[in-house]
């Protein structure tokens, strides 16, 4: 059951990223681009949770998962700080 929710979370994050990219293509607001990059990073992080806990349980991917999520959040933070006031 947990596998379903890990995959669902990754899928929803990926779909949000696609929708944000589509909105960016129409409006050219760069904040949408940074948000899309963040959501794609969060989707990768969620996929790493699935890989870590179910596909490769003998390998600890805790730190790479956190690094990917932190980098994704840094992209969003950059967009909020530098592009949010435009």
PyMOL commands that set and color helices and strands:
alter all, ss='L'
color gray80, all
select helices_A, chain A and resi 2-27+30-55+62-83
alter helices_A, ss='H'
color red, helices_A
deselect
rebuild
show_as cartoon
